[in-house]
Amino acid sequence: AGNLISLVYHEAQHVIYAASTTELYRIEGGKVHTLEAGPYLLDKTIRDIKVDSANRVWVLHPTGISILYLK
């Protein structure tokens, strides 16, 4: 999936979100899940991620930003 480039901790959910250069992951309770975010991303290359208090993941790409809403 590429090199790990970003980790963020979502305090309200007690979950870690991670990004490689092409994949997003959710780490919870020691288990890693790949997020099926591909169809919702502006670009397949990921540069960085941030999580905000409104349960959104902001994904920075070379060409812009994708915003994913978490369940």
Secondary structure as UniProt FT lines:
FT   STRAND          4..10
FT   TURN            11..14
FT   STRAND          15..20
FT   STRAND          24..28
FT   TURN            29..30
FT   STRAND          31..35
FT   HELIX           38..40
FT   STRAND          48..51
FT   TURN            53..54
FT   STRAND          56..61
FT   TURN            62..63
FT   STRAND          64..69
//
